[in-house]
Every structure is written in C-alpha cells, then in structure tokens.
Amino acid sequence: MKIKSVPAWNTVFATFVLLWLRSSSSLFAQVSAVDTTYAQADTSAVEDTLRTRFIPGMGSITEGIDSAGMFHRSQLIWTDAKYFGDLAWQIPGFFLTDLGEVGKPNFLSASGVGGTGVSILLDGRPLNDPITGLFNLYDIPMEFIEQVEVSQGSPGFLFGNGGTSATLNFVTRQFNSLRPITKIRYVQSQSETILTDVLFTQNVARSLNLMIAFQRHVSDGRYTNSVLDAWNLRTRLRYNVSDRLNISLTDFYTKTFNGLNGGVNLVTTSTIFDNVAASVNYEEASERIARRDVTLSVIGKPFGDSSSVSQLSLYYSQLDREYRDQAVTYTNFQNASFIGARLTQRFVAGVGDVLAGFDYQQQEAESITLGNRTTSFTAFFGKIAINLGDILTPSFFARYEVTRSQPSLGFGSNVTLSLSQGLQAFAGFNQFISFSTLMETYSSDTSIIRSSSVNNRRQRLAEAGLRLMPDSSVAISITGFRRSIQDASGFLSSPAIAPLYPKVEVIGPFDAQIQGITGSIRLRFWKMEGYGTLTFTDYRQADTAKTLTPKFVLAGELSYRDRFFEDALDARFGLRSRFVSEHRGFQFIPHLHLFAENRGPQPGQFSTVDVFAILRIGDAYISLAWENLLNTNYFISPVSPLPGRNFRFGVDWVFID
C-alpha cells in the first residue's frame, strides 16, 4: 500500500518538460489582466464551448467559489504573505504557534483548541498526519490556492475527521485555457531565504488541461542548524467531459529537509536573541519528510440543476519521516499512509439547501513509539438550511461516525435572525465526540510517560453574536462562545538539558472549559481600508486557569490603494500591527514531531509593527515588506526566537501567449 519516494530523475524530467513546453511557445507577448482562473478564449480559434464545459467549485465544501471572499485568490494576490500562516491572524479566534524559522513545523489553534482540533483539507480531502494530527501550513504553496474556506463555530466539526473543532479547506486553482499560461513567483528575505515557484498550464486536447508546477524553498536559517531545503512538485490533468461532468487527477509531492535545533539553549546562552552568539539545544538534529498526496476528483450535475452539485474524491496519502541526531546517534522513523473517499451531494431549492455526505478512510502507521497500527473510520454527515423569508434562517447538521469500531453521533444547529437592515443576530450549539490521535492512544516508549489510557473527548459548544453590515463600507462581527470538553487529554513536556531530549507525559482524562469572545471589523473609506480582529480566550482545566494560548490577541492592518502614473501603477500601501499577551504556549518536541504543553520559560507579551507595499505593474505584482519595524524581541514557542527587523521582496508574474 505504501508508495516509495519519487526519484530525483522524475524531478529532472518534469522540469525538462516544463521548460520545453515553456520554450515551445511564444510566451513573451503579455496580455493585461490575465491573472484569472479562466484565460480568455483565443479569438482566432473556432468556438469550442470550452467555457461552458467547465464546472467551477471543484473541491469546495461550502456553496462554491466566492470571488469577493477575504481568502479568494483575487484578494490573496494583494497581500505580502509568503504562505497562508502569515494570514492566520485574519481569522478571529485563530492563533499560529511559530518556531521563528521558515519551513519549520507549526501549530494552529482555533478558539483555544489546538493542533489536532483543526482539520486541514485540500479540495475537501484530509491532510492531517494520522499519527500526530498535525499539518505544516508551509507545505501548501500560495500559488496552488484558489480559495480558503473556514468552517468554525457550531458547524466546525461537520467536515473534520475524528471530530474536530474547526476546518480549513484549501480549494486549489483549476485551469481551462486554450493558450499556454506560465506563472513565476519569487520571494527573497533574510538568511538567504529564497522561494521560487514556476507554473505552466495549457489545454493539451479538447477540454483536457495539463498543469505542472514546481516550487523550491531554501534558507540558511538565522540560528545554528536551522537550514531548510524543501521542494514541491504538483501535476494535474483535468478533463471537462461535458457541462455536467468534470474529472481531475492531482499528484502533489513534497520533500523537505529541516534542521531542528530545538531552540536556544538557555544554560549556555546569555542573550537568546543574538543569533550569532546563541547556542542551540541540538546542533546535529534534522528530519527528512517525503509526502505524496494523490487525488481523483469528480464534480457533476447529475440532476441537471446547476445548483445541485455532486462531488467525489478518491485519495491516497503517504508520509515518511526520518529523524536523526548524529550527536547522540539517535534515529526515529514515522511512516503513515491513508486511503479514503468522500462523497457529497448538495440540493438547492426555494425553501433551503440540503447537503449530504459520506466519508471513509483506512490508515496504516508505523513508528518506534506506536509499532504497527491499522485503523479506519466511516462517517455519514448532513446539513439542512431552511429559508423562512428575510427574517429567520435556521439550519441543522449532524455527523455519525465510527472510528476504531467506536460509534459517535455529533449534532448541532444555528439560527440567524435579521433584526433590521444590515443587522443580524445569530446563535448556535453543537455536541460531538472527538477522537484522540494514534500517538495519544497507542504511544509507548521511554520518551513518553503514560499513567492512564485516554478516552474519547465529549465536546459541547454554545455561541451567540451580532453582525452589522449596513453597507459595503462597514462590516462588524462579534461572537461570544463557551466550550466544555469532558475527558480531555494532551501532552505535557518535561524540562531537559541538551543533549537529552525532553520527555513527554500523556495527561488526562480531565475536564476543560473554554470561553471567550472573538470579533472582526472592516471599514472602507475613500481609498483607505482598515481590518482588525480580536480574540479573548479563557481556558480552565479542572477549574484551574491556564494560558495555553494567549488570553488576548489584537491584530489589524490599515492600507491605502490608488493608481498612479496614468494608471500604469496600481499600488497598495499598508501598516500592520499585532499585540499578543503572555501565555504558557506549546513546545515543539523534535524527535517525536509533536507539540506539547510547555513547562519551560513562558512567552511574554509582545507587539509588532510591519509596513508593506504591493505594486502592480502590467501583469507583475511586486511585494515589499519591512517586518518587525520596531525590532521587537519575542518568541511564541519556547525558546525559538522570531525574526527581528527584516526586509522581504517578492514578485509574482504571469505570461500568456
């Protein structure tokens, strides 16, 4: 069942094909406004109904592609983000634990529920590692994203495997172009950090599109043993059979070498933010990860109704991780694979919408701490939204799942009430069971201390809030929530002095309560735009207050956009700031590749300021960013300092012939 890593010659061959296709056509005749999903039809060609055969929304778990959405590609191109983790602050309630070096593992939390509680999907199919439940957001190239869909709050568990609290679905870019398109992205920043992404796509036959793309991300790192060398090869064939049936086959391969220094050694270092003088915990520890995700996607309209869409995903994933520390002659292998299917059917009628779905996945995992494990899950899920006029819109949703032969039923509801023009009140609740990861459930090793077995978590959520949108220039939203978790569990790290590794204790079961407030505000006036988010989280574990994530997070940006030089230059200039209160945080355990509750130094409160500019000249987008303008010294995960003042430059250029 396992797929071996792609040999190096495959990469050479794919690159050769890409360059050959690139050079075989005259691509240097640029066309304005070509950065679109659909290239304009070639006026010299015979009309072939290619546009009408293309069914948009493949891979979407919501109502489809929203070109006006905050995380649509048309908006993402006007940011200076290198990867989506740079934009996580724009989602109220979300917080990213960052190790301070590009490409390193990260840990995403949503409203106090961290890591394994956030499901990451690619075109509706799962990506989370079944062993640890984690996924590195650096592994999804920005050039691959058409839209990012966020499902949180009361319906947040519906699409996540094993019962999760929130879901991020990355809907990838789909092309349908008679003419060849080449897209180049280049980003450079401190420590010899360079990202290069080259994409080529063209219809190679009637309604058959080929896409080939390659990305390389390298960095020397700021601290000892933080080098990065990662590359991604993605290919896709999409066949638009008819205006009622489209099929695509995607091969997404990533290979990464990461130096994992375990952070700064506090015993031997007096100033942890001096990257020259600081010593690190593990000078010779590193990991190699090879990952392959193959997906067959089908979207169709079997009932002839353009709004009633069927989607099917058949997928396979293989993850191989090798961790080595030459200094102590330590090696750890973690291998996992999973195969699955997801089927969804959406019906749209005058009285409301109906979504029904089916999930199946079989997992295989092997590591020193786990041994050999084979598990599976099966799930049925559905959602009904009822339209009762312009005043009241209730919805009901449920998910029945059998994981490791254990059945669970999750259900919930929410309702939106229109109080006046542009003012809405909403409320919702859910109750579901979330399952522990393979490492939480089965791990047994000298590095992991286990005093008792873990149970499935029973979660309940209640939320209510207001939305104010009187016109297109103002949008305000505020939500209050309370979540209770029964039989919760987690990992707790123990302090260790290098070269010894910290031990990890599996803690639980215990009861936890999370309550808080999240909100966002967007204001548009003249050529100015402001956007900000607020997150307040109060986490209690067995009636004891804990700050696993910051209690307060305030973030926002203010920008100005205008055209200059007789419209030759379209520019956006902005100022971005973030305030984060002190918190306990999560420590990355490199030899196990997991995040555990921190017992070491706590990250203090900090605030940062960035300035940026996005310049569009013709078909090129140029991004300039001066990050951490005040040169603030801070860290989020102990003790991995985040970058001081630094400059970043990027260019995104598209060619069409």
ZAFI-279582 format. One line per field, with one value per residue (C-alpha): residue number from 0; residue in three letters; x, y, z. Coordinates in steps of 0.5 Angstrom, whole numbers, plus 2048, in hexadecimal, padded with zeros to 3 digits. Layout:
N
n = [NUM:...]
res = [Ala:...]
x = [X:...]
y = [Y:...]
z = [Z:...]
END
This chain:
657
n = [0:1:2:3:4:5:6:7:8:9:10:11:12:13:14:15:16:17:18:19:20:21:22:23:24:25:26:27:28:29:30:31:32:33:34:35:36:37:38:39:40:41:42:43:44:45:46:47:48:49:50:51:52:53:54:55:56:57:58:59:60:61:62:63:64:65:66:67:68:69:70:71:72:73:74:75:76:77:78:79:80:81:82:83:84:85:86:87:88:89:90:91:92:93:94:95:96:97:98:99:100:101:102:103:104:105:106:107:108:109:110:111:112:113:114:115:116:117:118:119:120:121:122:123:124:125:126:127:128:129:130:131:132:133:134:135:136:137:138:139:140:141:142:143:144:145:146:147:148:149:150:151:152:153:154:155:156:157:158:159:160:161:162:163:164:165:166:167:168:169:170:171:172:173:174:175:176:177:178:179:180:181:182:183:184:185:186:187:188:189:190:191:192:193:194:195:196:197:198:199:200:201:202:203:204:205:206:207:208:209:210:211:212:213:214:215:216:217:218:219:220:221:222:223:224:225:226:227:228:229:230:231:232:233:234:235:236:237:238:239:240:241:242:243:244:245:246:247:248:249:250:251:252:253:254:255:256:257:258:259:260:261:262:263:264:265:266:267:268:269:270:271:272:273:274:275:276:277:278:279:280:281:282:283:284:285:286:287:288:289:290:291:292:293:294:295:296:297:298:299:300:301:302:303:304:305:306:307:308:309:310:311:312:313:314:315:316:317:318:319:320:321:322:323:324:325:326:327:328:329:330:331:332:333:334:335:336:337:338:339:340:341:342:343:344:345:346:347:348:349:350:351:352:353:354:355:356:357:358:359:360:361:362:363:364:365:366:367:368:369:370:371:372:373:374:375:376:377:378:379:380:381:382:383:384:385:386:387:388:389:390:391:392:393:394:395:396:397:398:399:400:401:402:403:404:405:406:407:408:409:410:411:412:413:414:415:416:417:418:419:420:421:422:423:424:425:426:427:428:429:430:431:432:433:434:435:436:437:438:439:440:441:442:443:444:445:446:447:448:449:450:451:452:453:454:455:456:457:458:459:460:461:462:463:464:465:466:467:468:469:470:471:472:473:474:475:476:477:478:479:480:481:482:483:484:485:486:487:488:489:490:491:492:493:494:495:496:497:498:499:500:501:502:503:504:505:506:507:508:509:510:511:512:513:514:515:516:517:518:519:520:521:522:523:524:525:526:527:528:529:530:531:532:533:534:535:536:537:538:539:540:541:542:543:544:545:546:547:548:549:550:551:552:553:554:555:556:557:558:559:560:561:562:563:564:565:566:567:568:569:570:571:572:573:574:575:576:577:578:579:580:581:582:583:584:585:586:587:588:589:590:591:592:593:594:595:596:597:598:599:600:601:602:603:604:605:606:607:608:609:610:611:612:613:614:615:616:617:618:619:620:621:622:623:624:625:626:627:628:629:630:631:632:633:634:635:636:637:638:639:640:641:642:643:644:645:646:647:648:649:650:651:652:653:654:655:656]
res = [Met:Lys:Ile:Lys:Ser:Val:Pro:Ala:Trp:Asn:Thr:Val:Phe:Ala:Thr:Phe:Val:Leu:Leu:Trp:Leu:Arg:Ser:Ser:Ser:Ser:Leu:Phe:Ala:Gln:Val:Ser:Ala:Val:Asp:Thr:Thr:Tyr:Ala:Gln:Ala:Asp:Thr:Ser:Ala:Val:Glu:Asp:Thr:Leu:Arg:Thr:Arg:Phe:Ile:Pro:Gly:Met:Gly:Ser:Ile:Thr:Glu:Gly:Ile:Asp:Ser:Ala:Gly:Met:Phe:His:Arg:Ser:Gln:Leu:Ile:Trp:Thr:Asp:Ala:Lys:Tyr:Phe:Gly:Asp:Leu:Ala:Trp:Gln:Ile:Pro:Gly:Phe:Phe:Leu:Thr:Asp:Leu:Gly:Glu:Val:Gly:Lys:Pro:Asn:Phe:Leu:Ser:Ala:Ser:Gly:Val:Gly:Gly:Thr:Gly:Val:Ser:Ile:Leu:Leu:Asp:Gly:Arg:Pro:Leu:Asn:Asp:Pro:Ile:Thr:Gly:Leu:Phe:Asn:Leu:Tyr:Asp:Ile:Pro:Met:Glu:Phe:Ile:Glu:Gln:Val:Glu:Val:Ser:Gln:Gly:Ser:Pro:Gly:Phe:Leu:Phe:Gly:Asn:Gly:Gly:Thr:Ser:Ala:Thr:Leu:Asn:Phe:Val:Thr:Arg:Gln:Phe:Asn:Ser:Leu:Arg:Pro:Ile:Thr:Lys:Ile:Arg:Tyr:Val:Gln:Ser:Gln:Ser:Glu:Thr:Ile:Leu:Thr:Asp:Val:Leu:Phe:Thr:Gln:Asn:Val:Ala:Arg:Ser:Leu:Asn:Leu:Met:Ile:Ala:Phe:Gln:Arg:His:Val:Ser:Asp:Gly:Arg:Tyr:Thr:Asn:Ser:Val:Leu:Asp:Ala:Trp:Asn:Leu:Arg:Thr:Arg:Leu:Arg:Tyr:Asn:Val:Ser:Asp:Arg:Leu:Asn:Ile:Ser:Leu:Thr:Asp:Phe:Tyr:Thr:Lys:Thr:Phe:Asn:Gly:Leu:Asn:Gly:Gly:Val:Asn:Leu:Val:Thr:Thr:Ser:Thr:Ile:Phe:Asp:Asn:Val:Ala:Ala:Ser:Val:Asn:Tyr:Glu:Glu:Ala:Ser:Glu:Arg:Ile:Ala:Arg:Arg:Asp:Val:Thr:Leu:Ser:Val:Ile:Gly:Lys:Pro:Phe:Gly:Asp:Ser:Ser:Ser:Val:Ser:Gln:Leu:Ser:Leu:Tyr:Tyr:Ser:Gln:Leu:Asp:Arg:Glu:Tyr:Arg:Asp:Gln:Ala:Val:Thr:Tyr:Thr:Asn:Phe:Gln:Asn:Ala:Ser:Phe:Ile:Gly:Ala:Arg:Leu:Thr:Gln:Arg:Phe:Val:Ala:Gly:Val:Gly:Asp:Val:Leu:Ala:Gly:Phe:Asp:Tyr:Gln:Gln:Gln:Glu:Ala:Glu:Ser:Ile:Thr:Leu:Gly:Asn:Arg:Thr:Thr:Ser:Phe:Thr:Ala:Phe:Phe:Gly:Lys:Ile:Ala:Ile:Asn:Leu:Gly:Asp:Ile:Leu:Thr:Pro:Ser:Phe:Phe:Ala:Arg:Tyr:Glu:Val:Thr:Arg:Ser:Gln:Pro:Ser:Leu:Gly:Phe:Gly:Ser:Asn:Val:Thr:Leu:Ser:Leu:Ser:Gln:Gly:Leu:Gln:Ala:Phe:Ala:Gly:Phe:Asn:Gln:Phe:Ile:Ser:Phe:Ser:Thr:Leu:Met:Glu:Thr:Tyr:Ser:Ser:Asp:Thr:Ser:Ile:Ile:Arg:Ser:Ser:Ser:Val:Asn:Asn:Arg:Arg:Gln:Arg:Leu:Ala:Glu:Ala:Gly:Leu:Arg:Leu:Met:Pro:Asp:Ser:Ser:Val:Ala:Ile:Ser:Ile:Thr:Gly:Phe:Arg:Arg:Ser:Ile:Gln:Asp:Ala:Ser:Gly:Phe:Leu:Ser:Ser:Pro:Ala:Ile:Ala:Pro:Leu:Tyr:Pro:Lys:Val:Glu:Val:Ile:Gly:Pro:Phe:Asp:Ala:Gln:Ile:Gln:Gly:Ile:Thr:Gly:Ser:Ile:Arg:Leu:Arg:Phe:Trp:Lys:Met:Glu:Gly:Tyr:Gly:Thr:Leu:Thr:Phe:Thr:Asp:Tyr:Arg:Gln:Ala:Asp:Thr:Ala:Lys:Thr:Leu:Thr:Pro:Lys:Phe:Val:Leu:Ala:Gly:Glu:Leu:Ser:Tyr:Arg:Asp:Arg:Phe:Phe:Glu:Asp:Ala:Leu:Asp:Ala:Arg:Phe:Gly:Leu:Arg:Ser:Arg:Phe:Val:Ser:Glu:His:Arg:Gly:Phe:Gln:Phe:Ile:Pro:His:Leu:His:Leu:Phe:Ala:Glu:Asn:Arg:Gly:Pro:Gln:Pro:Gly:Gln:Phe:Ser:Thr:Val:Asp:Val:Phe:Ala:Ile:Leu:Arg:Ile:Gly:Asp:Ala:Tyr:Ile:Ser:Leu:Ala:Trp:Glu:Asn:Leu:Leu:Asn:Thr:Asn:Tyr:Phe:Ile:Ser:Pro:Val:Ser:Pro:Leu:Pro:Gly:Arg:Asn:Phe:Arg:Phe:Gly:Val:Asp:Trp:Val:Phe:Ile:Asp]
x = [800:806:809:810:813:813:81B:81F:81F:817:818:81D:819:813:817:819:812:810:816:815:80D:80F:814:810:80B:80C:80A:80D:807:804:7FC:7FA:7F5:7F7:7F7:7F1:7EF:7EC:7F0:7EC:7EB:7EF:7EB:7EF:7EC:7E6:7E1:7E1:7DD:7E2:7E0:7D9:7DC:7E0:7DC:7DF:7E0:7E3:7E6:7E1:7DE:7D9:7D5:7DA:7E0:7DF:7E3:7E1:7E3:7E9:7ED:7EC:7F2:7F0:7F1:7F7:7FB:7FA:7FE:805:804:809:805:7FE:800:802:7FB:7F8:7F7:7F2:7ED:7EA:7EC:7F2:7F9:7FF:805:80B:812:815:819:816:813:813:80D:807:801:7FB:7F6:7EE:7EB:7EF:7EF:7F6:7F9:7F5:7EF:7F0:7EF:7F2:7EF:7F2:7EC:7E8:7EC:7F0:7F7:7F9:7FE:7FA:800:800:7FA:7FF:800:805:802:808:807:801:804:800:800:7FC:7F7:7F0:7EC:7ED:7E6:7E6:7E1:7E1:7DC:7D6:7D6:7DE:7DE:7DA:7E0:7E5:7E7:7E7:7E3:7E7:7E5:7E7:7E8:7ED:7EC:7F0:7ED:7F2:7F3:7EF:7F1:7EE:7F2:7F3:7F9:7FF:800:807:807:80D:80D:814:815:81B:81C:822:826:827:820:81D:817:816:80F:80E:807:806:7FF:7FB:7F5:7F9:7F3:7EC:7E9:7F0:7F4:7FB:7FE:805:808:80F:811:817:818:81F:822:829:825:826:829:82D:82A:824:825:81F:81F:818:815:80E:80C:805:802:7FA:7F6:7EF:7EA:7E4:7E0:7D9:7D6:7D3:7D9:7E1:7E6:7ED:7F3:7F8:7FF:802:809:80D:814:817:81E:81E:823:81F:824:81E:81F:824:828:827:82C:832:82F:82E:82B:826:824:82B:82B:833:835:82F:830:82A:828:829:82F:82E:827:823:81D:81B:814:811:80A:806:7FE:7FA:7F3:7EE:7E8:7E2:7DD:7D6:7CF:7CB:7C4:7C5:7C4:7CA:7CA:7C9:7D0:7D3:7DB:7DF:7E6:7EA:7F1:7F8:7FD:804:808:80F:813:81A:81D:825:829:831:833:82F:82F:827:822:81B:816:80F:80B:804:7FF:7F8:7F3:7EC:7E6:7E1:7DA:7D6:7CF:7CC:7C5:7C3:7BB:7B7:7B6:7BD:7C3:7C5:7CC:7CD:7D4:7D8:7DF:7E3:7EB:7EF:7F6:7FD:802:809:80E:812:80D:807:809:805:7FE:7F8:7F1:7EB:7E5:7DF:7DA:7D4:7D2:7CD:7CA:7C4:7C3:7BC:7BA:7B4:7B4:7B8:7B8:7BA:7BE:7BF:7C4:7C5:7CB:7CD:7D3:7D3:7DA:7DD:7E4:7E9:7E2:7DF:7D9:7D7:7D2:7D3:7CE:7CC:7C8:7C9:7C4:7C5:7BF:7BF:7BE:7BE:7C1:7C8:7C8:7C8:7C8:7CA:7CA:7CD:7CF:7D2:7D3:7D8:7DE:7E5:7EA:7F1:7F7:7FA:800:7FC:7F8:7FE:805:809:810:816:815:80D:80A:803:800:7F9:7F5:7F2:7EA:7E6:7E5:7DE:7DD:7D8:7D7:7D3:7D4:7D0:7D1:7D0:7D2:7D1:7D1:7CE:7D1:7D7:7DC:7DB:7DB:7DB:7DA:7DB:7DA:7DA:7DB:7DB:7DE:7DE:7E3:7E2:7E7:7EC:7F4:7FA:802:806:80D:812:819:81F:826:829:82B:826:81F:819:814:80D:807:801:7FC:7F4:7EF:7ED:7E7:7E8:7E4:7E6:7E2:7E4:7E2:7E4:7E3:7E5:7E4:7E5:7E4:7E5:7E5:7E7:7EE:7EF:7ED:7EE:7ED:7EE:7ED:7EC:7ED:7EC:7EC:7EC:7EE:7ED:7EF:7EC:7EA:7F1:7F2:7F7:7FA:7FC:7FA:7FB:7F5:7F5:7F6:7F5:7F7:7F6:7F8:7F7:7F8:7F8:7F6:7F7:7F9:7FF:802:7FC:7FA:801:802:7FC:7FF:7FD:801:800:801:800:801:7FF:7FF:7FF:7FF:804:802:805:805:807:80E:810:813:817:819:811:80F:809:808:807:804:80A:80E:814:814:80E:80D:80C:807:809:807:80A:809:80A:80A:808:807:804:805:802:806:803:802:807:806:80B:80B:810:80F:813:811:812:814:815:81A:816:819:814:812:80C:80E:814:819:819:81A:816:81A:81C:81B:81C:81A:817:816:811:80F:809:809:804:805:800:801]
y = [800:805:809:80A:811:814:813:819:818:819:820:821:81E:822:829:827:826:82D:830:82D:82F:836:837:834:83A:841:843:84A:84D:84F:851:856:853:84C:849:846:83F:83E:841:845:841:841:846:842:83B:838:839:832:833:832:838:834:82D:830:82F:834:832:82B:829:82F:82D:833:836:837:83C:843:848:84D:849:84B:845:845:845:84C:84E:84A:84D:854:851:850:849:844:83E:83E:83E:845:847:842:849:84B:845:847:842:83F:83F:83C:83A:83B:839:83F:83C:83B:834:831:82E:832:831:834:835:838:83B:837:830:82F:82B:824:828:82C:828:829:828:828:828:825:81F:81F:820:820:81B:815:814:81B:81E:824:827:82C:832:833:82D:831:836:83C:83B:835:839:83B:83C:83A:838:839:835:836:837:833:82F:82F:827:825:824:822:81B:819:81E:825:82C:830:82E:832:830:832:832:831:835:832:834:834:837:836:83B:839:83C:83D:840:841:843:845:847:849:84B:84B:845:843:841:840:83E:83C:83A:838:836:834:832:831:82D:828:825:827:828:825:829:828:82C:82B:82F:82E:832:833:836:836:83A:83A:83C:841:83C:836:830:833:832:831:82D:82C:82B:829:826:826:824:824:821:824:821:825:81F:824:829:824:820:822:81E:820:81C:81F:81D:821:81F:823:821:825:825:829:82B:82A:82E:82D:834:838:835:839:836:838:83F:845:849:845:84A:84A:845:846:844:840:838:834:82D:828:82A:824:822:822:81F:81D:81C:81A:81A:819:81A:817:81A:818:81D:81D:822:821:824:81D:820:826:82B:830:831:82A:827:820:820:819:819:813:814:811:814:811:814:812:816:814:818:818:81B:819:81C:816:811:811:810:80F:80E:80F:80D:80D:80C:80D:80C:80E:811:817:818:81E:820:827:828:82F:831:837:835:834:830:829:826:81E:81B:814:813:80D:80D:807:809:805:808:805:808:807:809:806:800:7FE:800:800:804:806:80B:80B:811:814:81B:820:828:82B:832:835:83B:83E:845:84B:84B:844:83E:838:832:82C:827:820:81B:814:811:80A:80B:805:801:806:80A:811:816:81D:822:82A:830:837:83D:844:849:84F:855:85B:85D:85A:858:850:84C:845:83F:838:832:82B:825:820:81B:81C:816:816:815:80F:812:814:80D:808:80B:807:809:80B:812:812:811:80F:80E:80C:80B:811:811:814:81B:81E:825:82A:831:837:83D:844:84A:850:852:859:85B:861:862:85F:864:861:85A:859:852:850:849:846:83F:839:832:82D:827:820:81B:820:81D:820:820:824:825:824:828:825:828:826:822:81E:81E:820:81B:81C:81A:818:81B:81A:819:820:825:82B:831:837:83D:844:849:84A:84F:853:85A:85C:863:866:86E:871:86E:86B:864:862:85B:858:852:851:84A:84A:842:840:839:835:82E:82A:831:834:83A:838:83C:837:83C:844:847:84D:84E:854:855:859:85D:864:865:86A:868:86C:86C:871:873:873:86C:869:867:864:864:862:865:863:862:85C:85B:855:855:84E:84D:849:841:83B:838:832:82F:82B:824:823:81B:81A:81F:822:828:827:82C:830:82F:834:83B:83F:843:84A:84F:853:858:858:85D:85C:860:85D:85F:85B:85E:85C:85E:85B:853:853:854:856:856:85A:858:85B:857:858:85F:860:85A:857:851:84C:844:840:839:838:83A:83B:843:846:84B:852:857:854:856:852:852:84E:84E:84B:84B:847:846:845:843]
z = [800:801:7FB:7FB:7FB:7F4:7F1:7EF:7E8:7E8:7EA:7E5:7E0:7E2:7E2:7DB:7D8:7DC:7D8:7D2:7D2:7D4:7CE:7C9:7C9:7C8:7D0:7D0:7CD:7D3:7D4:7D9:7DF:7DD:7E5:7E4:7E5:7DE:7D9:7D3:7CD:7C7:7C2:7BC:7BE:7BD:7C3:7C6:7CC:7D1:7D6:7D6:7D8:7DE:7E5:7EA:7F1:7F1:7F8:7FB:802:802:7FD:7F8:7F6:7F9:7F5:7FA:800:804:802:7FB:7F6:7F4:7FB:7FD:7F7:7FA:801:802:805:804:806:809:810:80F:80E:814:818:814:816:81D:822:81F:821:81E:822:81E:81F:81C:816:80F:80E:815:818:81A:81F:81D:823:822:828:82D:82A:827:821:821:822:81B:815:80E:808:801:7FC:801:803:809:80A:812:814:817:81C:81F:81C:819:813:811:80D:809:805:801:7FC:7FC:7F4:7F5:7F9:7F5:7FC:803:807:80E:812:819:81F:81F:819:819:81B:815:810:814:815:81C:81F:81E:821:81A:813:80E:807:801:7FB:7F5:7EF:7E9:7E2:7DB:7D6:7CE:7CF:7D3:7DA:7DD:7E4:7E8:7F0:7F3:7FA:7FE:805:80B:80C:804:804:7FD:7FB:7F3:7F0:7E9:7E6:7DF:7DC:7D6:7D3:7CF:7CC:7CB:7D3:7D5:7D9:7DC:7E2:7E4:7EA:7EE:7F4:7F8:7FE:802:807:80B:812:817:81C:81C:819:816:80F:80A:803:801:7FA:7F8:7F1:7EF:7E9:7E7:7E1:7E1:7DC:7DB:7D8:7D7:7DA:7DF:7E1:7E2:7E5:7E7:7EA:7EE:7F0:7F6:7F8:7FE:800:806:80A:810:815:81C:821:827:828:82C:832:838:83C:837:834:838:832:82F:829:827:821:821:828:82A:82A:829:82C:826:821:81D:81D:817:814:80C:80A:804:803:7FD:7FC:7F6:7F5:7F0:7F0:7EC:7EC:7E9:7E8:7E7:7E8:7E3:7E8:7E8:7F0:7F2:7F1:7F3:7F5:7F6:7F8:7F8:7FB:7FE:802:804:809:80B:810:813:819:81A:81F:81E:824:828:823:823:81E:81D:818:817:811:80F:80A:809:803:803:800:801:7FD:7FE:7FB:7FB:7F9:7F9:7F9:7FA:802:803:802:803:804:805:805:806:809:809:80B:80D:810:811:815:818:81D:823:827:824:821:81B:81B:816:818:814:814:811:811:80F:80F:80D:80E:80C:80C:80C:809:80C:809:80A:812:814:811:816:814:817:816:818:817:819:819:81B:81D:81F:820:824:822:824:822:821:820:820:81E:81D:81B:818:81A:816:81B:816:80F:810:817:819:81F:81F:824:823:827:826:829:827:828:826:826:828:823:822:826:82C:82C:82B:82C:831:831:836:833:835:83C:83D:843:840:83A:836:835:82F:830:831:82F:830:82D:82D:82A:828:825:820:819:817:80F:80E:807:803:807:80E:811:818:81C:823:826:82D:82E:833:832:837:836:83A:83A:837:836:834:834:839:838:83E:83E:83C:83B:834:831:835:832:836:838:836:83B:839:83D:83E:83E:841:840:83D:83C:836:836:832:82D:826:821:81B:818:811:80F:808:807:800:7FE:805:808:810:812:819:81D:825:829:830:833:83A:83B:841:842:848:84B:84A:846:840:83A:835:830:831:835:831:829:826:81E:819:813:80F:808:802:7FB:7F5:7EE:7EB:7E5:7E1:7E3:7E2:7E9:7EE:7F5:7FC:802:809:810:814:81C:821:828:82C:833:837:837:839:832:82F:82E:828:829:823:824:824:820:824:828:830:835:838:83E:83D:83C:83A:834:837:834:82D:828:821:81B:814:80E:807:7FF:7FA:7F3:7EC:7E6:7E0:7E1:7E7:7EF:7F3:7FA:7FF:807:80C:812:81A:818:820:820:826:829:82B:82A:82A:82A:830:82E:827:826:820:81B:81D:818:811:809:804:7FD:7F8:7F1:7EE:7E6:7E1:7DA:7D5:7CD]
END
